[in-house]
Amino acid sequence: MSTIRQFSYLVAVADYHNFRRAADAVNVSQPTLSQQLRALESRLGVTLVERNESPVQMTPIGREIVTRARKILLGVKDIEDLARRAKDGVGGTIRFGISPTIGPYLMPGIIASLHKRFPDMRLHIREGIPDDQARELARGELDMLLSPLPISGSNLHIEPLFREPLHIVAPPEHDLSQASEVGVRDLAGIGILSLDLRHHAHRQTLTICAELGAELLEDYEGTSLDSLRQMCGSGLGFAILPELYLLSEVGGEEMVKRLTVTDWDASRSIAAAWREGVAFSDHYRTIAAAIGEEARAILATSFDR
């Protein structure tokens, strides 16, 4: 009889296109994984994996079976989660994906608050590229995701939480840093730094550059908001940074100058997401609400300054 474990091995190979990495992902040896896949193929009477290809590819029937196997594996996980919820209530470990442009600057206070409310709940926080993590969420490798919008994926519940203002910052020695107010016309032709193109921030920065008549400095892409701030502070270019980062202890406005642009404003929308119909959806909604409340409180404090 084909087993859930065999199907999980098949899905891992489809995801990683490599037997060794797939075996590591499901915590078995490569010989064990290969043996179980051959047993599955023998049971089904079809070839599922093109073993002579590099990277490893699925056969046409293999791709069809992987699609159905993912649904089976997600169903099994949801059954296990439902049973765990009935037994433990709000507890256990939630695998929480988050964008590195949000997590370090928002989550510490929220984690402390959630731990007080639900002492048996643990958040396993994994930073990553939002588009990659949306796919991991859909595959059941993550339970919940916090990301800028848009979040793409089928069968996902997306819960908008708050809008976060964006600000243009300049090197402190630049002429514009000395002005009390700056107009859009003054920004034409400036060079703006951004994260690499896998990030929402890159795509939004590209749009803003077009609006301002500015130049996206593609040869100097950053790996984090900290790297953007540091490159900006060194005089390499301007940057667009979110409000929560500029307000945070780990971010802030040291070494850069926030510009007051009189005829321009921009923001990004932040949302939480989880799979539709999962057993813990009410808990995920509680976590999402706490994140939204905390963020809006911080932003309101900034607005009142």
C-alpha positions in Angstrom: 0.0 0.0 0.0 1.2 3.5 -0.8 2.0 5.5 2.4 1.7 9.1 3.4 5.5 9.0 4.1 6.2 7.9 0.5 4.1 10.7 -0.9 5.9 13.2 1.4 9.2 12.0 0.0 7.9 12.4 -3.6 6.8 16.0 -2.9 10.2 16.8 -1.3 12.0 15.6 -4.5 9.6 17.7 -6.6 10.3 20.8 -4.4 14.1 20.5 -4.2 14.9 18.8 -7.5 17.7 17.0 -5.8 17.6 13.7 -3.8 20.1 14.7 -1.2 18.4 18.0 -0.3 15.0 16.3 -0.4 16.3 13.6 2.0 17.7 16.3 4.4 14.3 18.1 4.3 12.4 15.0 5.4 15.1 13.9 7.8 15.9 10.5 6.2 19.0 9.2 4.5 19.2 9.5 0.7 19.2 5.7 0.2 16.1 5.4 2.3 14.3 8.1 0.3 15.4 6.6 -3.0 14.3 3.1 -1.9 10.9 4.3 -0.8 10.3 6.2 -4.0 11.1 3.1 -6.1 8.6 1.2 -3.9 6.0 3.8 -4.5 6.6 3.6 -8.3 6.4 -0.2 -8.2 3.1 0.0 -6.2 1.6 2.5 -8.7 3.1 0.9 -11.7 4.4 4.2 -13.2 7.7 6.1 -13.3 7.4 9.3 -11.2 10.9 10.7 -11.3 13.3 11.3 -14.2 16.5 10.2 -12.5 18.9 11.0 -15.3 18.0 14.7 -15.3 20.0 17.3 -13.4 18.3 18.9 -11.6 15.9 16.0 -11.0 12.5 16.4 -12.7 9.1 14.8 -12.4 7.6 12.8 -15.2 4.3 14.1 -16.5 2.4 11.6 -14.4 4.7 12.4 -11.6 3.7 16.1 -11.7 0.0 15.2 -11.6 0.5 12.9 -8.7 2.6 15.5 -6.8 -0.3 18.0 -7.2 -2.7 15.5 -5.6 -0.2 14.4 -3.0 0.2 18.0 -1.7 -3.5 18.2 -1.0 -3.4 14.8 0.8 -0.5 15.9 2.9 -2.1 19.2 3.8 -5.3 17.4 4.7 -3.4 15.1 7.0 -1.6 18.0 8.7 -5.0 19.8 9.2 -6.4 16.7 10.9 -3.4 16.5 13.2 -3.7 20.2 14.0 -7.4 19.8 14.7 -6.6 17.0 17.2 -3.8 19.0 18.8 -6.1 22.0 19.2 -8.8 19.8 20.9 -6.2 18.5 23.2 -4.0 21.5 24.0 -6.1 24.6 23.2 -4.0 27.5 22.2 -0.6 25.9 22.4 2.1 24.2 20.4 4.6 25.7 17.9 3.4 27.9 15.0 5.8 28.2 12.1 5.7 31.9 11.3 7.1 33.3 8.1 8.0 37.0 8.0 9.6 39.5 5.7 13.0 40.8 7.0 11.7 44.3 6.2 9.1 43.9 9.0 10.1 41.3 11.6 13.0 42.7 13.5 11.3 46.1 13.9 7.8 45.1 15.0 7.7 41.6 16.4 9.7 41.8 19.7 6.9 43.6 21.7 4.2 41.5 20.0 5.9 38.2 20.9 6.1 39.3 24.6 2.4 40.2 24.6 1.3 37.0 22.9 3.4 34.9 25.3 1.6 36.5 28.3 -1.8 35.7 26.8 -0.9 32.2 25.5 2.0 30.9 27.6 1.9 27.4 25.9 2.1 28.8 22.4 5.5 29.1 20.6 6.3 31.0 17.5 9.0 29.6 15.3 9.9 32.7 13.3 11.6 32.3 9.9 12.6 35.4 7.9 12.6 35.0 4.2 11.6 36.4 0.8 7.8 37.0 0.8 7.1 35.4 -2.5 9.1 32.2 -1.5 7.3 32.1 1.8 3.9 32.4 0.2 4.7 29.2 -1.7 5.9 27.6 1.5 2.7 28.6 3.2 0.6 27.1 0.4 2.6 23.8 0.6 2.1 23.6 4.4 5.7 24.3 5.3 4.6 27.4 7.1 1.5 28.0 9.2 1.2 31.7 9.0 2.8 34.6 7.1 3.3 38.3 7.7 4.2 40.2 4.5 3.7 43.3 2.4 0.8 43.0 -0.1 0.3 41.6 -2.6 0.5 38.0 -1.3 -0.1 35.5 -4.1 -1.2 32.0 -3.7 -4.3 29.8 -4.0 -6.5 28.8 -1.0 -5.0 31.4 1.2 -6.9 33.6 3.7 -5.3 37.1 3.5 -6.0 39.5 6.4 -5.0 43.2 5.8 -3.6 44.7 9.0 -2.2 48.2 8.6 -0.7 50.7 6.2 2.8 51.9 6.9 4.1 55.2 5.5 7.3 55.2 3.5 10.0 57.9 3.7 12.8 59.1 1.5 16.1 59.5 3.3 19.2 61.2 2.1 22.9 61.3 2.9 23.3 63.9 5.6 25.8 66.0 3.6 23.6 66.2 0.5 22.2 69.6 -0.3 18.6 68.4 0.0 19.3 67.3 3.6 19.7 70.9 4.5 16.3 72.0 3.2 13.3 72.2 5.6 11.0 71.1 2.8 11.6 69.3 -0.5 9.4 69.2 -3.6 9.0 66.3 -6.1 10.8 68.5 -8.7 13.9 68.6 -6.5 14.1 64.8 -6.5 14.3 64.4 -10.3 17.5 62.6 -11.3 18.5 61.4 -7.8 19.8 57.8 -7.4 17.7 55.6 -5.1 18.9 52.4 -3.5 16.8 49.3 -3.0 16.7 45.7 -2.0 17.2 43.0 -4.6 14.4 42.3 -7.1 12.9 39.3 -5.2 11.5 41.8 -2.6 8.2 43.7 -2.7 10.3 46.7 -1.8 12.3 46.6 -5.0 9.2 46.6 -7.1 7.6 49.4 -5.1 10.8 51.4 -5.3 10.9 51.0 -9.0 7.4 52.4 -9.3 8.3 55.3 -7.0 11.4 56.1 -9.1 9.2 56.4 -12.2 6.9 58.7 -10.3 9.7 61.0 -9.2 11.9 60.8 -12.3 14.6 59.3 -10.1 17.1 56.5 -11.0 17.0 53.1 -9.4 20.6 52.2 -8.6 20.5 48.6 -9.7 24.2 48.0 -9.2 24.0 48.6 -5.5 21.1 46.4 -4.3 21.0 45.9 -0.5 20.3 42.7 1.4 18.5 44.4 4.3 17.0 47.7 5.4 20.2 48.2 7.5 22.3 47.9 4.5 20.2 50.5 2.6 20.5 52.9 5.5 24.3 52.4 5.8 24.9 52.8 2.0 22.7 55.9 2.1 24.6 57.3 5.1 27.9 56.7 3.2 26.7 58.9 0.4 26.1 56.2 -2.2 22.5 57.2 -2.8 19.1 58.0 -1.4 16.8 55.2 0.1 13.1 54.6 0.8 12.6 53.3 4.3 9.4 52.3 6.2 8.2 54.2 9.2 8.4 51.3 11.7 12.1 50.8 10.8 12.9 54.5 11.2 11.1 54.4 14.6 12.9 51.3 15.9 15.9 50.9 18.1 17.6 48.6 15.7 16.9 51.0 12.7 16.5 54.7 13.3 17.6 57.8 11.6 21.3 57.7 12.7 23.5 58.5 9.7 20.6 59.5 7.3 18.3 62.5 7.0 14.5 62.0 6.6 13.2 64.4 3.9 10.0 66.3 4.3 8.5 66.0 0.7 5.6 68.5 0.5 3.8 67.1 -2.5 4.4 63.4 -2.3 3.6 60.5 0.0 3.7 56.7 -0.2 2.9 53.7 1.9 2.8 49.9 1.9 0.1 47.6 3.1 1.0 44.8 5.5 -1.2 41.6 5.8 -1.2 38.3 7.5 -2.0 35.1 5.6 -2.8 31.5 6.4 -4.4 28.6 4.5 -8.2 28.6 4.2 -10.1 26.3 6.5 -7.2 25.2 8.8 -7.9 24.1 12.3 -6.0 27.0 14.0 -7.5 29.8 11.9 -9.1 31.5 14.9 -5.7 31.5 16.7 -4.0 32.9 13.6 -6.7 35.6 13.5 -5.9 36.4 17.1 -2.2 36.7 16.4 -2.9 38.8 13.3 -5.1 41.2 15.3 -2.4 41.6 18.0 0.1 42.5 15.3 -2.2 45.0 13.7 -3.1 46.6 17.0 0.6 46.9 18.0 1.7 48.4 14.7 -1.2 50.9 14.6 -0.4 52.0 18.1 3.3 52.6 17.3 2.3 54.5 14.1 -0.3 56.6 15.9 2.4 57.6 18.5 4.7 58.7 15.7 1.9 60.7 14.1 1.2 62.5 17.4 4.8 63.6 17.8 
